Amino acid sequence: EVQLVESGGGLVQSGGSLRLSCAASGFTSDDYAIAWFRRAPGKEREGVASIMLRGASTYYADSVKGRFTISRDNAKNTVYLQMNNLKPEDTAVYYCAAHKLRSVMVVVATFSIEYDYWGQGTQVTVSS
């Protein structure tokens, strides 16, 4: 069974940085994409960044391009989200999610595909 556990959230001042981690277990291959989503109070969930475990292609929301970086360490089964220059509007619960690839032709994972597994989330609060 695939399990995802997020960590690294917290309280940070505007302009600060945080690194989130998503520890994954239960994968039987690297035919997965991992994405970070977030949900702010009163708002819908939105995709933040994604990465393919095979090939490491990445995809970002426009709102975080240039500030956030997603990376993975396959040996540790962990995906990271480095968040720099944080803004109050980045305040949200951040979730990592895994998508089992349906086709070997997929080279990048967008946010509109169905993600099969979800973590419990970690709170990120950015004060102004």
N, CA, C and O of each residue as an XYZ file, in Angstrom:
512
protein
N       0.848     -1.191      0.000
C       0.000      0.000      0.000
C       0.882      1.240      0.000
O       1.826      1.343      0.784
N       0.569      2.172     -0.880
C       1.329      3.420     -0.962
C       0.938      4.340      0.193
O      -0.245      4.541      0.468
N       1.930      4.885      0.851
C       1.702      5.867      1.907
C       2.588      7.064      1.676
O       3.739      6.930      1.259
N       2.050      8.235      1.948
C       2.771      9.494      1.794
C       2.701     10.265      3.103
O       1.622     10.429      3.672
N       3.831     10.733      3.577
C       3.868     11.474      4.836
C       4.616     12.784      4.609
O       5.796     12.785      4.256
N       3.920     13.892      4.814
C       4.522     15.209      4.648
C       5.121     15.686      5.971
O       4.672     15.308      7.052
N       6.135     16.516      5.852
C       6.731     17.162      7.015
C       7.398     18.444      6.561
O       7.584     18.679      5.367
N       7.761     19.279      7.544
C       8.512     20.482      7.233
C       7.720     21.773      7.267
O       8.285     22.852      7.087
N       6.432     21.681      7.492
C       5.641     22.900      7.560
C       5.943     23.688      8.827
O       6.639     23.211      9.723
N       5.405     24.902      8.882
C       5.624     25.725     10.059
C       5.233     27.157      9.805
O       4.565     27.484      8.823
N       5.671     28.010     10.724
C       5.398     29.437     10.651
C       6.665     30.159     10.220
O       7.732     29.939     10.792
N       6.553     31.009      9.226
C       7.708     31.738      8.717
C       7.257     33.150      8.334
O       6.101     33.374      7.976
N       8.182     34.079      8.415
C       7.867     35.448      8.028
C       7.896     35.603      6.509
O       8.542     34.829      5.803
N       7.203     36.592      6.035
C       7.208     36.900      4.611
C       8.644     37.098      4.126
O       9.440     37.781      4.769
N       8.956     36.497      2.992
C      10.310     36.540      2.464
C      11.184     35.386      2.902
O      12.284     35.206      2.379
N      10.711     34.604      3.852
C      11.480     33.484      4.367
C      11.356     32.240      3.509
O      10.740     32.257      2.443
N      11.956     31.155      3.995
C      11.997     29.894      3.253
C      11.603     28.725      4.141
O      11.768     28.756      5.360
N      11.081     27.705      3.497
C      10.795     26.435      4.138
C      11.048     25.328      3.119
O      10.938     25.544      1.912
N      11.387     24.143      3.618
C      11.491     22.987      2.749
C      10.554     21.904      3.254
O      10.684     21.427      4.382
N       9.624     21.528      2.420
C       8.700     20.441      2.743
C       9.261     19.124      2.212
O       9.933     19.081      1.182
N       8.969     18.066      2.938
C       9.367     16.728      2.519
C       8.140     15.839      2.413
O       7.193     15.960      3.190
N       8.176     14.951      1.443
C       7.123     13.960      1.272
C       7.799     12.595      1.214
O       8.405     12.234      0.205
N       7.691     11.846      2.297
C       8.295     10.518      2.359
C       7.283      9.494      1.859
O       6.167      9.393      2.367
N       7.703      8.745      0.858
C       6.792      7.789      0.232
C       7.223      6.363      0.533
O       8.412      6.070      0.655
N       6.243      5.488      0.650
C       6.530      4.072      0.819
C       5.487      3.269      0.051
O       4.384      3.743     -0.222
N       5.866      2.050     -0.287
C       4.925      1.173     -0.971
C       5.002      1.207     -2.484
O       4.260      0.490     -3.155
N       5.889      2.030     -3.035
C       6.036      2.036     -4.491
C       6.746      0.761     -4.929
O       7.728      0.342     -4.317
N       6.235      0.149     -5.998
C       6.875     -1.053     -6.533
C       7.674     -0.760     -7.789
O       8.328     -1.648     -8.335
N       7.623      0.484     -8.247
C       8.392      0.897     -9.416
C       8.514      2.417     -9.366
O       8.018      3.048     -8.432
N       9.169      3.007    -10.364
C       9.254      4.468    -10.419
C       8.268      5.039    -11.426
O       8.452      6.161    -11.898
N       7.232      4.295    -11.759
C       6.212      4.763    -12.691
C       5.162      5.610    -11.985
O       3.961      5.349    -12.050
N       5.669      6.633    -11.311
C       4.784      7.519    -10.566
C       5.194      8.966    -10.811
O       6.337      9.274    -11.149
N       4.228      9.819    -10.628
C       4.472     11.251    -10.540
C       4.022     11.688     -9.146
O       3.029     11.200     -8.608
N       4.773     12.608     -8.590
C       4.440     13.154     -7.278
C       4.175     14.641     -7.433
O       4.919     15.346     -8.115
N       3.131     15.104     -6.807
C       2.794     16.524     -6.879
C       2.524     17.076     -5.490
O       2.142     16.361     -4.564
N       2.738     18.362     -5.390
C       2.346     19.116     -4.197
C       1.119     19.940     -4.550
O       1.075     20.617     -5.577
N       0.129     19.868     -3.679
C      -1.063     20.693     -3.779
C      -1.168     21.508     -2.495
O      -0.496     21.225     -1.503
N      -2.013     22.512     -2.534
C      -2.268     23.262     -1.314
C      -3.727     23.713     -1.290
O      -4.372     23.885     -2.324
N      -4.209     23.895     -0.077
C      -5.567     24.405      0.104
C      -5.517     25.482      1.171
O      -5.187     25.221      2.328
N      -5.848     26.690      0.764
C      -5.916     27.815      1.697
C      -7.326     27.921      2.244
O      -8.266     27.456      1.599
N      -7.499     28.510      3.397
C      -8.833     28.652      3.987
C      -9.786     29.358      3.029
O      -9.482     30.433      2.514
N     -10.942     28.738      2.797
C     -11.952     29.348      1.951
C     -11.671     29.263      0.461
O     -12.404     29.832     -0.347
N     -10.618     28.559      0.099
C     -10.270     28.446     -1.328
C     -10.235     26.982     -1.756
O     -10.155     26.071     -0.932
N     -10.298     26.790     -3.063
C     -10.211     25.441     -3.589
C      -8.750     24.972     -3.586
O      -7.806     25.762     -3.575
N      -8.628     23.676     -3.596
C      -7.289     23.104     -3.674
C      -6.652     23.453     -5.014
O      -7.321     23.455     -6.047
N      -5.352     23.750     -4.989
C      -4.653     24.076     -6.230
C      -3.330     23.338     -6.300
O      -2.684     23.085     -5.283
N      -2.947     23.003     -7.502
C      -1.664     22.364     -7.703
C      -0.548     23.365     -7.588
O      -0.695     24.522     -7.981
N       0.573     22.923     -7.051
C       1.731     23.790     -6.845
C       2.898     23.360     -7.733
O       3.442     24.174     -8.478
N       3.281     22.095     -7.658
C       4.405     21.595     -8.442
C       4.300     20.085     -8.548
O       3.713     19.430     -7.687
N       4.876     19.538     -9.612
C       4.893     18.086     -9.769
C       6.232     17.653    -10.339
O       6.960     18.443    -10.940
N       6.539     16.369    -10.134
C       7.783     15.811    -10.646
C       7.562     14.352    -10.989
O       6.849     13.630    -10.292
N       8.184     13.937    -12.072
C       8.146     12.537    -12.462
C       9.284     11.809    -11.760
O      10.417     12.290    -11.753
N       8.991     10.654    -11.170
C      10.056      9.906    -10.523
C      11.051      9.368    -11.549
O      12.235      9.214    -11.253
N      10.563      9.085    -12.752
C      11.444      8.655    -13.831
C      11.662      9.824    -14.769
O      10.726     10.303    -15.409
N      12.893     10.277    -14.847
C      13.186     11.386    -15.746
C      13.225     12.739    -15.073
O      13.924     13.642    -15.533
N      12.465     12.896    -13.965
C      12.497     14.122    -13.157
C      11.939     15.349    -13.866
O      12.299     16.470    -13.507
N      11.076     15.174    -14.857
C      10.418     16.352    -15.451
C       9.560     17.025    -14.400
O       8.911     16.361    -13.592
N       9.562     18.347    -14.417
C       8.816     19.104    -13.428
C       7.767     19.990    -14.080
O       7.801     20.264    -15.280
N       6.846     20.420    -13.251
C       5.736     21.272    -13.710
C       5.350     22.158    -12.538
O       5.242     21.687    -11.406
N       5.139     23.465    -12.815
C       4.861     24.407    -11.741
C       3.622     25.251    -12.039
O       3.303     25.538    -13.192
N       2.953     25.630    -10.987
C       1.922     26.641    -11.120
C       2.591     27.989    -11.366
O       3.688     28.237    -10.866
N       1.947     28.850    -12.122
C       2.529     30.161    -12.427
C       2.808     30.956    -11.159
O       3.766     31.726    -11.098
N       1.972     30.768    -10.155
C       2.093     31.563     -8.931
C       3.349     31.260     -8.128
O       3.725     32.036     -7.249
N       3.997     30.150     -8.418
C       5.186     29.775     -7.628
C       6.451     29.673     -8.473
O       7.533     29.444     -7.932
N       6.335     29.837     -9.768
C       7.515     29.738    -10.629
C       8.565     30.750    -10.212
O       8.259     31.920     -9.982
N       9.804     30.293    -10.118
C      10.892     31.159     -9.718
C      11.083     31.244     -8.212
O      12.108     31.741     -7.745
N      10.109     30.765     -7.450
C      10.221     30.798     -5.984
C      10.289     29.396     -5.377
O      10.989     29.186     -4.386
N       9.579     28.452     -5.951
C       9.520     27.087     -5.424
C      10.279     26.145     -6.358
O      10.294     26.326     -7.575
N      10.899     25.148     -5.761
C      11.592     24.121     -6.535
C      11.227     22.746     -5.993
O      11.345     22.487     -4.795
N      10.786     21.878     -6.879
C      10.478     20.510     -6.495
C      11.634     19.622     -6.934
O      12.197     19.798     -8.014
N      11.977     18.663     -6.074
C      13.064     17.744     -6.394
C      12.757     16.400     -5.757
O      11.855     16.281     -4.927
N      13.515     15.397     -6.154
C      13.295     14.075     -5.560
C      14.608     13.368     -5.321
O      15.599     13.589     -6.017
N      14.588     12.515     -4.319
C      15.712     11.650     -4.002
C      15.153     10.236     -4.025
O      14.584      9.765     -3.041
N      15.320      9.567     -5.153
C      14.716      8.245     -5.303
C      15.294      7.243     -4.315
O      14.598      6.321     -3.890
N      16.549      7.410     -3.949
C      17.162      6.481     -2.996
C      16.492      6.570     -1.631
O      16.413      5.585     -0.898
N      16.010      7.767     -1.303
C      15.342      7.972     -0.010
C      13.829      7.935     -0.146
O      13.111      8.082      0.843
N      13.337      7.739     -1.374
C      11.887      7.742     -1.615
C      11.235      9.005     -1.064
O      10.178      8.959     -0.434
N      11.879     10.112     -1.312
C      11.411     11.383     -0.765
C      11.389     12.442     -1.859
O      12.301     12.537     -2.680
N      10.325     13.231     -1.843
C      10.195     14.380     -2.736
C      10.182     15.636     -1.871
O       9.552     15.675     -0.814
N      10.882     16.648     -2.336
C      11.023     17.891     -1.579
C      10.363     19.050     -2.317
O      10.252     19.051     -3.543
N       9.931     20.028     -1.539
C       9.462     21.282     -2.111
C      10.184     22.400     -1.371
O       9.858     22.726     -0.230
N      11.166     22.976     -2.044
C      11.883     24.113     -1.478
C      11.107     25.370     -1.819
O      10.869     25.667     -2.989
N      10.714     26.104     -0.792
C       9.899     27.296     -0.973
C      10.680     28.510     -0.489
O      10.992     28.626      0.696
N      10.989     29.396     -1.399
C      11.731     30.616     -1.086
C      10.859     31.833     -1.322
O       9.846     31.778     -2.019
N      11.286     32.942     -0.714
C      10.542     34.197     -0.881
C       9.048     33.989     -0.641
O       8.209     34.380     -1.453
N       8.746     33.374      0.474
C       7.355     33.060      0.782
C       6.543     34.320      1.013
O       7.044     35.322      1.523
N       5.272     34.245      0.624
C       4.357     35.360      0.743
C       3.159     34.934      1.606
O       2.872     33.742      1.713
N       2.475     35.879      2.208
C       1.294     35.509      3.018
C       0.272     34.694      2.230
O      -0.413     33.845      2.801
N       0.163     34.937      0.941
C      -0.799     34.181      0.135
C      -0.368     32.739     -0.097
O      -1.131     31.963     -0.672
N       0.820     32.363      0.328
C       1.246     30.970      0.262
C       0.744     30.167      1.475
O       0.901     28.948      1.532
N       0.147     30.865      2.430
C      -0.385     30.187      3.609
C      -1.455     29.184      3.203
O      -2.422     29.532      2.526
N      -1.272     27.941      3.622
C      -2.198     26.873      3.232
C      -1.755     25.579      3.901
O      -0.678     25.504      4.492
N      -2.598     24.571      3.797
C      -2.181     23.214      4.103
C      -1.639     22.617      2.808
O      -2.309     22.636      1.775
N      -0.434     22.095      2.874
C       0.227     21.535      1.705
C       0.154     20.013      1.760
O       0.463     19.394      2.779
N      -0.257     19.430      0.648
C      -0.404     17.986      0.537
C       0.499     17.460     -0.581
O       0.679     18.116     -1.606
N       1.049     16.296     -0.374
C       1.678     15.628     -1.508
C       0.772     14.501     -1.976
O       0.032     13.908     -1.191
N       0.846     14.221     -3.258
C      -0.027     13.234     -3.873
C       0.755     12.455     -4.914
O       1.699     12.974     -5.509
N       0.363     11.219     -5.132
C       1.044     10.355     -6.092
C       0.078      9.885     -7.163
O      -1.066      9.524     -6.889
N       0.577      9.901     -8.394
C      -0.200      9.430     -9.541
C       0.535      8.252    -10.155
O       1.703      8.362    -10.527
N      -0.154      7.125    -10.258
C       0.418      5.955    -10.923
C       0.238      6.140    -12.422
O      -0.885      6.281    -12.908
N       1.352      6.139    -13.154
C       1.273      6.397    -14.589
C       0.457      5.334    -15.300
O       0.646      4.137    -15.084
N      -0.452      5.788    -16.151
C      -1.258      4.874    -16.945
C      -0.573      4.545    -18.276
O      -0.953      3.592    -18.956
N       0.433      5.334    -18.640
C       1.088      5.153    -19.929
C       2.556      5.554    -19.808
O       2.891      6.507    -19.105
N       3.418      4.829    -20.489
C       4.843      5.181    -20.501
C       5.100      6.404    -21.358
O       6.215      6.926    -21.371
N       4.069      6.879    -22.086
C       4.233      8.037    -22.954
C       4.122      9.349    -22.187
O       4.449     10.409    -22.720
N       3.664      9.283    -20.941
C       3.519     10.502    -20.143
C       4.902     10.999    -19.729
O       5.681     10.259    -19.129
N       5.199     12.249    -20.053
C       6.519     12.803    -19.724
C       6.455     13.906    -18.677
O       7.479     14.272    -18.101
N       5.277     14.435    -18.427
C       5.125     15.451    -17.395
C       3.741     15.294    -16.788
O       2.775     14.970    -17.478
N       3.666     15.529    -15.487
C       2.398     15.363    -14.776
C       1.784     16.720    -14.486
O       2.365     17.526    -13.760
N       0.625     16.974    -15.043
C      -0.078     18.210    -14.753
C      -0.937     18.010    -13.498
O      -0.895     16.947    -12.878
N      -1.692     19.005    -13.138
C      -2.487     18.922    -11.922
C      -3.900     18.401    -12.187
O      -4.637     18.101    -11.247
N      -4.269     18.295    -13.433
C      -5.631     17.885    -13.763
C      -5.796     16.378    -13.830
O      -6.922     15.885    -13.900
N      -4.702     15.640    -13.810
C      -4.811     14.182    -13.835
C      -5.266     13.679    -12.472
O      -5.220     14.404    -11.479
N      -5.699     12.442    -12.444
C      -6.184     11.874    -11.187
C      -5.014     11.386    -10.347
O      -4.217     10.556    -10.785
N      -4.925     11.914     -9.137
C      -3.901     11.462     -8.209
C      -4.502     10.395     -7.303
O      -5.577     10.569     -6.729
N      -3.777      9.288     -7.192
C      -4.331      8.097     -6.570
C      -4.133      8.037     -5.057
O      -4.917      7.405     -4.349
N      -3.106      8.681     -4.575
C      -2.772      8.598     -3.145
C      -2.466      9.999     -2.634
O      -1.898     10.833     -3.339
N      -2.856     10.227     -1.402
C      -2.679     11.543     -0.782
C      -2.131     11.399      0.623
O      -2.431     10.445      1.340
N      -1.303     12.392      1.000
C      -0.836     12.469      2.374
C      -1.832     13.231      3.232
O      -2.885     13.662      2.764
N      -1.471     13.385      4.504
C      -2.368     14.037      5.464
C      -2.244     15.564      5.441
O      -3.146     16.265      5.899
N      -1.148     16.070      4.919
C      -0.972     17.506      4.824
C      -0.088     18.071      5.924
O       0.042     17.488      7.000
N       0.510     19.208      5.634
C       1.316     19.932      6.605
C       1.012     21.417      6.457
O       0.927     21.936      5.344
N       0.850     22.091      7.582
C       0.448     23.499      7.571
C       1.651     24.411      7.338
O       2.697     24.271      7.973
N       1.472     25.341      6.414
C       2.454     26.396      6.181
C       1.756     27.728      6.420
O       0.727     28.025      5.813
N       2.329     28.517      7.309
C       1.764     29.828      7.615
C       2.839     30.881      7.412
O       3.924     30.800      7.989
N       2.526     31.868      6.584
C       3.467     32.944      6.287
C       2.888     34.231      6.858
O       1.810     34.668      6.456
N       3.603     34.829      7.789
C       3.152     36.062      8.410
C       3.700     37.268      7.666
O       4.799     37.231      7.112
N       2.918     38.332      7.663
C       3.343     39.545      6.936
C       4.150     40.469      7.831
O       4.587     41.532      7.388
